[in-house]
């Protein structure tokens, strides 16, 4: 079992988080346009609650970004090499705790279509569909984490 630590990201993590986003195999093929040229900037990290999962050597295994003003999960990524280790679930549970601590009633997720099942398994419920726009040419599932539910329900 890996020794995994969750910590608040800093601007110094920007390049590593950007690399994780751009190299995610979940965004291969038709989805590549979503991450082409994408950058997780230092100012973004400093302004929003961004938390990173790292191993004992400090290697980034995943991260999430929560937009408190919008009550929305903006980014959630787990490194390809770390898939299936429970890191995604750990990040979501932490995000839910952060949302509750900030007084949010719910957190919205506009999901990458292949990730919908993951969000459903971690306690989100499907609330709608976001239609194509901009560089995105496909429908995306809209989900919600209800934070009024008991903490152990997620």
SULNORQUI-V80525 format. One record per residue. RES is the residue in one small letter. SS is DSSP state (helix for helix, strand for strand, loop for the rest). D_FIRST is the distance of its C-alpha to the first C-alpha in Angstrom with 1 decimal. Layout:
res=RES ss=SS d_first=D_FIRST
res=RES ss=SS d_first=D_FIRST
This chain:
res=x ss=loop d_first=0.0
res=x ss=loop d_first=3.8
res=x ss=loop d_first=6.6
res=x ss=loop d_first=8.9
res=x ss=strand d_first=12.5
res=x ss=strand d_first=15.4
res=x ss=strand d_first=18.7
res=x ss=strand d_first=22.2
res=x ss=loop d_first=23.0
res=x ss=loop d_first=26.0
res=x ss=helix d_first=28.7
res=x ss=helix d_first=27.1
res=x ss=helix d_first=24.2
res=x ss=helix d_first=26.9
res=x ss=helix d_first=26.8
res=x ss=helix d_first=23.0
res=x ss=helix d_first=23.1
res=x ss=helix d_first=26.2
res=x ss=helix d_first=24.7
res=x ss=helix d_first=21.7
res=x ss=helix d_first=24.4
res=x ss=helix d_first=26.7
res=x ss=loop d_first=24.3
res=x ss=loop d_first=22.7
res=x ss=helix d_first=23.4
res=x ss=helix d_first=24.1
res=x ss=helix d_first=27.3
res=x ss=loop d_first=28.6
res=x ss=helix d_first=32.1
res=x ss=helix d_first=34.2
res=x ss=helix d_first=31.7
res=x ss=helix d_first=31.7
res=x ss=helix d_first=34.6
res=x ss=helix d_first=32.6
res=x ss=loop d_first=30.5
res=x ss=loop d_first=33.2
res=x ss=loop d_first=34.0
res=x ss=loop d_first=31.8
res=x ss=loop d_first=31.0
res=x ss=loop d_first=28.9
res=x ss=loop d_first=31.3
res=x ss=helix d_first=31.0
res=x ss=helix d_first=33.6
res=x ss=helix d_first=31.8
res=x ss=helix d_first=28.6
res=x ss=helix d_first=30.8
res=x ss=helix d_first=32.7
res=x ss=loop d_first=30.1
res=x ss=strand d_first=26.9
res=x ss=strand d_first=24.3
res=x ss=strand d_first=20.7
res=x ss=strand d_first=18.0
res=x ss=strand d_first=14.2
res=x ss=strand d_first=13.3
res=x ss=loop d_first=10.5
res=x ss=loop d_first=11.3
res=x ss=loop d_first=14.0
res=x ss=loop d_first=15.5
res=x ss=loop d_first=15.0
res=x ss=strand d_first=15.9
res=x ss=strand d_first=13.6
res=x ss=strand d_first=16.1
res=x ss=strand d_first=18.9
res=x ss=strand d_first=21.6
res=x ss=strand d_first=25.2
res=x ss=strand d_first=27.2
res=x ss=strand d_first=31.0
res=x ss=loop d_first=32.2
res=x ss=loop d_first=35.9
res=x ss=loop d_first=35.4
res=x ss=loop d_first=32.7
res=x ss=strand d_first=30.8
res=x ss=strand d_first=27.4
res=x ss=strand d_first=28.5
res=x ss=strand d_first=25.5
res=x ss=strand d_first=21.9
res=x ss=strand d_first=19.9
res=x ss=strand d_first=16.5
res=x ss=loop d_first=16.4
res=x ss=helix d_first=16.9
res=x ss=helix d_first=14.0
res=x ss=helix d_first=11.6
res=x ss=loop d_first=13.3
res=x ss=loop d_first=11.9
res=x ss=loop d_first=8.5
res=x ss=loop d_first=10.4
res=x ss=helix d_first=11.5
res=x ss=helix d_first=15.1
res=x ss=helix d_first=15.2
res=x ss=helix d_first=13.9
res=x ss=helix d_first=16.7
res=x ss=helix d_first=19.3
res=x ss=helix d_first=18.8
res=x ss=helix d_first=19.2
res=x ss=helix d_first=22.2
res=x ss=helix d_first=23.8
res=x ss=helix d_first=23.6
res=x ss=helix d_first=25.2
res=x ss=helix d_first=27.8
res=x ss=helix d_first=28.7
res=x ss=helix d_first=29.0
res=x ss=loop d_first=31.3
res=x ss=loop d_first=33.4
res=x ss=loop d_first=32.8
res=x ss=loop d_first=33.7
res=x ss=strand d_first=31.9
res=x ss=strand d_first=30.0
res=x ss=strand d_first=31.3
res=x ss=strand d_first=29.3
res=x ss=strand d_first=31.1
res=x ss=loop d_first=28.5
res=x ss=loop d_first=28.2
res=x ss=helix d_first=29.4
res=x ss=helix d_first=26.4
res=x ss=helix d_first=24.2
res=x ss=helix d_first=26.4
res=x ss=helix d_first=24.5
res=x ss=helix d_first=21.3
res=x ss=helix d_first=23.4
res=x ss=helix d_first=25.1
res=x ss=helix d_first=21.9
res=x ss=loop d_first=20.9
res=x ss=loop d_first=24.3
res=x ss=loop d_first=26.7
res=x ss=strand d_first=30.1
res=x ss=strand d_first=32.2
res=x ss=strand d_first=35.3
res=x ss=strand d_first=37.0
res=x ss=strand d_first=37.2
res=x ss=strand d_first=37.7
res=x ss=loop d_first=40.2
res=x ss=loop d_first=40.2
res=x ss=strand d_first=41.4
res=x ss=loop d_first=41.3
res=x ss=loop d_first=39.2
res=x ss=strand d_first=37.5
res=x ss=loop d_first=39.3
res=x ss=loop d_first=37.5
res=x ss=loop d_first=37.0
res=x ss=strand d_first=33.8
res=x ss=strand d_first=32.6
res=x ss=strand d_first=33.0
res=x ss=strand d_first=30.8
res=x ss=strand d_first=30.6
res=x ss=strand d_first=28.2
res=x ss=strand d_first=30.4
res=x ss=loop d_first=29.5
res=x ss=loop d_first=32.2
res=x ss=loop d_first=30.0
res=x ss=loop d_first=28.1
res=x ss=helix d_first=24.8
res=x ss=helix d_first=22.9
res=x ss=helix d_first=24.7
res=x ss=loop d_first=22.5
